[in-house]
Amino acid sequence: MKSIVFALFLGVVAACGSNESASPDAAADPLVGTWSSALTAGVVVSMKFDGNNYTTGLISLLTNGTYGLQASKGTYSIQGDTVILRKTSSSCQGVTSVTKLSSATFSRKGNGLSFSDSTTIVMFQLSTGDPTGTGVAKLGCYKADNTFQVNPLTPVP
């Protein structure tokens, strides 16, 4: 079941991304590609960098047995070893406070990528191949009280 959910998640992240072709040249843009990380059992986060656009999402099994997907997209730029994300749409807009501009230090080694700030580090692996499988996830937002509220992907002002 986890592989189906993960495949569904990667498919959603890919569909939310831009239509531009991703450059395979890691030297030109070390972030290009689709990256994923299993944070805990049943919780997967993925990021897709393509051109100057990014899409990110977090999928998790909800207490009612369905899956929830929190997603955002926007543009990004790289300054040295720092990535700056400018969020343009979020499934949390109107539910919680959405940060429009954020940054993190990154490091890429082969098919591994890490993002960190002063308190957190997240390790990703480059996803290879096309996702397979089917499934359904509700789009929405995970709130501070660990509940999930269904909400569309909407522009961040």
Secondary structure, 3 states (H helix, E strand, C coil): CHHHHHHHHHHHHHHHCCCCCCCCCCCCCCCCEEEEEEEECCEEEEEEEECCEEEEEEEEECCCCCEEEEEEEEEEEEECCEEEEEEEEECCECCECCCCEEEEEEEEECCEEEEECCCCEEEEEECCCCCCCCCCEEEEEECCCCCEEECCCEECC
